[in-house]
Amino acid sequence: MPRGDKSAYTDKQKRQAEHIEESYEKKGLNHEEAEKRAWATVNKHDHGGKKSGSGRKSA
């Protein structure tokens, strides 16, 4: 996966990043810096992309 590829993220993580990015832009950051910080925040909370095996374990 090349740098900057967001395909490994869930839709929820993408929405969170967009919301965070908008918040940073309202605070006066330029678009590129806001986007970097938004994805860094999502990564900090979720430790990266999609989580596998998040469902219940079957016996």
Buried (B, 14 or more C-beta within 10 A) or exposed (E): EEEEEEEEBBEEBBEBBEEBBEBBBEEEBEEEEBBEBBBEBBBEEBEEBEEEEEEEEEE
